[in-house]
Amino acid sequence: VPAHVEMMGFMGMGNNPMVGCTVACAVAVAEAFKK
């Protein structure tokens, strides 16, 4: 997962915490499955 996607998720938390957290969590889960 590209780093900028994760950053977008964290920045999204400022505007829309629900969406930002969802993106960040999805990235974290995807990273976990890749390992």
C-alpha distance matrix in Angstrom:
0.0 3.8 6.4 8.5 7.1 7.9 11.0 12.0 12.1 14.3 16.4 16.7 18.4 21.2 22.0 21.2 20.5 20.0 17.3 15.5 15.7 14.6 11.3 10.9 12.1 10.0 6.8 9.2 10.5 7.6 7.2 11.0 11.4 9.6 12.3
3.8 0.0 3.8 5.5 5.6 7.1 9.2 10.3 11.5 13.4 14.8 15.8 17.9 20.1 21.0 20.8 20.5 20.6 17.7 15.5 16.5 15.9 12.3 11.8 14.1 12.5 9.1 11.7 13.7 11.2 10.4 14.2 15.0 13.1 15.4
6.4 3.8 0.0 3.8 5.4 5.3 6.4 8.7 10.0 10.9 12.4 14.2 15.9 17.8 19.2 19.4 18.8 19.6 17.1 14.2 15.2 15.5 12.0 10.7 13.4 12.9 9.4 11.2 14.1 12.5 11.1 14.7 16.4 14.8 16.4
8.5 5.5 3.8 0.0 3.8 5.4 4.9 6.0 8.6 9.8 10.2 11.8 14.2 15.8 16.7 17.3 17.4 18.3 15.5 12.8 14.6 15.1 11.4 10.9 14.3 13.7 10.8 13.3 16.1 14.6 14.0 17.6 19.0 17.7 19.7
7.1 5.6 5.4 3.8 0.0 3.8 5.4 5.0 6.4 8.9 9.9 10.3 12.7 15.0 15.5 15.3 15.3 15.6 12.6 10.4 12.0 11.8 8.0 8.3 11.4 10.3 7.9 11.0 13.3 11.9 12.2 15.6 16.8 16.1 18.5
7.9 7.1 5.3 5.4 3.8 0.0 3.8 5.4 5.1 6.5 8.7 9.7 11.0 13.6 14.9 14.6 13.7 14.4 12.0 9.1 9.9 10.5 7.2 5.7 9.0 9.1 6.4 8.5 11.6 11.1 10.7 13.8 15.7 15.4 17.2
11.0 9.2 6.4 4.9 5.4 3.8 0.0 3.8 5.3 5.1 6.1 8.3 9.9 11.5 13.1 13.7 13.3 14.8 12.7 9.3 11.0 12.4 9.4 8.1 11.8 12.5 10.2 11.9 15.2 14.9 14.3 17.3 19.5 19.0 20.5
12.0 10.3 8.7 6.0 5.0 5.4 3.8 0.0 3.8 5.5 5.1 5.8 8.7 10.2 10.8 11.3 11.7 13.0 10.2 7.5 10.2 11.1 8.1 8.3 12.0 12.2 10.7 13.3 15.9 15.5 15.9 18.9 20.5 20.3 22.4
12.1 11.5 10.0 8.6 6.4 5.1 5.3 3.8 0.0 3.8 5.5 4.9 6.5 9.3 10.1 9.5 9.0 9.8 7.4 4.3 6.5 7.6 5.0 5.0 8.7 9.4 8.7 10.8 13.3 13.7 14.4 16.8 18.6 19.1 21.0
14.3 13.4 10.9 9.8 8.9 6.5 5.1 5.5 3.8 0.0 3.8 5.3 5.2 7.4 9.6 9.8 8.6 10.6 9.4 5.6 7.0 9.6 8.0 6.4 9.9 11.8 10.8 11.9 14.9 15.8 15.8 18.0 20.4 20.8 22.2
16.4 14.8 12.4 10.2 9.9 8.7 6.1 5.1 5.5 3.8 0.0 3.8 5.3 5.6 7.3 8.8 9.0 11.6 10.1 6.8 9.6 11.9 10.3 9.8 13.3 14.7 13.8 15.4 18.4 18.9 19.0 21.5 23.6 23.9 25.5
16.7 15.8 14.2 11.8 10.3 9.7 8.3 5.8 4.9 5.3 3.8 0.0 3.8 5.3 5.3 5.6 6.5 8.5 6.6 4.2 7.8 9.6 8.4 9.2 12.3 13.4 13.4 15.4 17.7 18.3 19.2 21.5 23.3 23.9 25.9
18.4 17.9 15.9 14.2 12.7 11.0 9.9 8.7 6.5 5.2 5.3 3.8 0.0 3.8 5.6 5.1 3.8 6.9 6.8 4.1 6.1 9.1 9.2 9.0 11.5 13.6 14.0 15.0 17.4 18.8 19.5 21.2 23.4 24.4 26.0
21.2 20.1 17.8 15.8 15.0 13.6 11.5 10.2 9.3 7.4 5.6 5.3 3.8 0.0 3.8 5.8 6.1 9.6 9.8 7.7 9.9 12.8 12.7 12.5 15.2 17.3 17.4 18.5 21.1 22.4 22.8 24.7 27.0 27.8 29.3
22.0 21.0 19.2 16.7 15.5 14.9 13.1 10.8 10.1 9.6 7.3 5.3 5.6 3.8 0.0 3.8 6.4 9.1 8.8 8.0 10.9 13.0 13.0 13.8 16.4 17.8 18.4 20.1 22.2 23.2 24.2 26.3 28.1 29.0 30.9
21.2 20.8 19.4 17.3 15.3 14.6 13.7 11.3 9.5 9.8 8.8 5.6 5.1 5.8 3.8 0.0 3.8 5.5 5.6 6.1 8.5 10.1 10.9 12.2 14.2 15.5 16.8 18.3 20.0 21.3 22.7 24.4 26.0 27.3 29.3
20.5 20.5 18.8 17.4 15.3 13.7 13.3 11.7 9.0 8.6 9.0 6.5 3.8 6.1 6.4 3.8 0.0 3.8 5.6 5.1 5.8 8.3 9.9 10.3 11.7 13.9 15.2 16.1 17.8 19.7 20.9 22.1 24.1 25.6 27.2
20.0 20.6 19.6 18.3 15.6 14.4 14.8 13.0 9.8 10.6 11.6 8.5 6.9 9.6 9.1 5.5 3.8 0.0 3.8 5.6 5.4 6.2 8.8 10.1 10.6 12.2 14.4 15.4 16.3 18.2 20.0 21.0 22.5 24.4 26.2
17.3 17.7 17.1 15.5 12.6 12.0 12.7 10.2 7.4 9.4 10.1 6.6 6.8 9.8 8.8 5.6 5.6 3.8 0.0 3.8 5.5 5.0 6.2 8.6 9.8 10.5 12.4 14.2 15.3 16.4 18.4 19.9 21.1 22.6 24.8
15.5 15.5 14.2 12.8 10.4 9.1 9.3 7.5 4.3 5.6 6.8 4.2 4.1 7.7 8.0 6.1 5.1 5.6 3.8 0.0 3.8 5.4 5.3 6.2 8.6 9.9 10.8 12.4 14.3 15.4 16.7 18.5 20.2 21.3 23.2
15.7 16.5 15.2 14.6 12.0 9.9 11.0 10.2 6.5 7.0 9.6 7.8 6.1 9.9 10.9 8.5 5.8 5.4 5.5 3.8 0.0 3.8 5.4 5.0 5.9 8.4 9.8 10.4 12.0 14.0 15.2 16.3 18.2 19.9 21.4
14.6 15.9 15.5 15.1 11.8 10.5 12.4 11.1 7.6 9.6 11.9 9.6 9.1 12.8 13.0 10.1 8.3 6.2 5.0 5.4 3.8 0.0 3.8 5.5 5.1 6.0 8.6 9.8 10.4 12.1 14.1 15.2 16.4 18.3 20.3
11.3 12.3 12.0 11.4 8.0 7.2 9.4 8.1 5.0 8.0 10.3 8.4 9.2 12.7 13.0 10.9 9.9 8.8 6.2 5.3 5.4 3.8 0.0 3.8 5.5 5.1 6.2 8.6 9.9 10.5 12.3 14.3 15.4 16.6 18.8
10.9 11.8 10.7 10.9 8.3 5.7 8.1 8.3 5.0 6.4 9.8 9.2 9.0 12.5 13.8 12.2 10.3 10.1 8.6 6.2 5.0 5.5 3.8 0.0 3.8 5.5 5.2 6.2 8.7 9.9 10.6 12.4 14.5 15.5 17.1
12.1 14.1 13.4 14.3 11.4 9.0 11.8 12.0 8.7 9.9 13.3 12.3 11.5 15.2 16.4 14.2 11.7 10.6 9.8 8.6 5.9 5.1 5.5 3.8 0.0 3.8 5.4 5.0 6.1 8.5 9.8 10.5 12.4 14.3 15.7
10.0 12.5 12.9 13.7 10.3 9.1 12.5 12.2 9.4 11.8 14.7 13.4 13.6 17.3 17.8 15.5 13.9 12.2 10.5 9.9 8.4 6.0 5.1 5.5 3.8 0.0 3.8 5.4 5.1 6.1 8.6 9.9 10.6 12.4 14.6
6.8 9.1 9.4 10.8 7.9 6.4 10.2 10.7 8.7 10.8 13.8 13.4 14.0 17.4 18.4 16.8 15.2 14.4 12.4 10.8 9.8 8.6 6.2 5.2 5.4 3.8 0.0 3.8 5.5 5.1 6.1 8.6 10.0 10.6 12.8
9.2 11.7 11.2 13.3 11.0 8.5 11.9 13.3 10.8 11.9 15.4 15.4 15.0 18.5 20.1 18.3 16.1 15.4 14.2 12.4 10.4 9.8 8.6 6.2 5.0 5.4 3.8 0.0 3.8 5.5 5.1 6.2 8.8 10.0 11.1
10.5 13.7 14.1 16.1 13.3 11.6 15.2 15.9 13.3 14.9 18.4 17.7 17.4 21.1 22.2 20.0 17.8 16.3 15.3 14.3 12.0 10.4 9.9 8.7 6.1 5.1 5.5 3.8 0.0 3.8 5.4 5.0 6.3 8.7 10.2
7.6 11.2 12.5 14.6 11.9 11.1 14.9 15.5 13.7 15.8 18.9 18.3 18.8 22.4 23.2 21.3 19.7 18.2 16.4 15.4 14.0 12.1 10.5 9.9 8.5 6.1 5.1 5.5 3.8 0.0 3.8 5.4 5.2 6.3 9.0
7.2 10.4 11.1 14.0 12.2 10.7 14.3 15.9 14.4 15.8 19.0 19.2 19.5 22.8 24.2 22.7 20.9 20.0 18.4 16.7 15.2 14.1 12.3 10.6 9.8 8.6 6.1 5.1 5.4 3.8 0.0 3.8 5.5 5.2 6.7
11.0 14.2 14.7 17.6 15.6 13.8 17.3 18.9 16.8 18.0 21.5 21.5 21.2 24.7 26.3 24.4 22.1 21.0 19.9 18.5 16.3 15.2 14.3 12.4 10.5 9.9 8.6 6.2 5.0 5.4 3.8 0.0 3.8 5.5 5.5
11.4 15.0 16.4 19.0 16.8 15.7 19.5 20.5 18.6 20.4 23.6 23.3 23.4 27.0 28.1 26.0 24.1 22.5 21.1 20.2 18.2 16.4 15.4 14.5 12.4 10.6 10.0 8.8 6.3 5.2 5.5 3.8 0.0 3.8 5.4
9.6 13.1 14.8 17.7 16.1 15.4 19.0 20.3 19.1 20.8 23.9 23.9 24.4 27.8 29.0 27.3 25.6 24.4 22.6 21.3 19.9 18.3 16.6 15.5 14.3 12.4 10.6 10.0 8.7 6.3 5.2 5.5 3.8 0.0 3.8
12.3 15.4 16.4 19.7 18.5 17.2 20.5 22.4 21.0 22.2 25.5 25.9 26.0 29.3 30.9 29.3 27.2 26.2 24.8 23.2 21.4 20.3 18.8 17.1 15.7 14.6 12.8 11.1 10.2 9.0 6.7 5.5 5.4 3.8 0.0
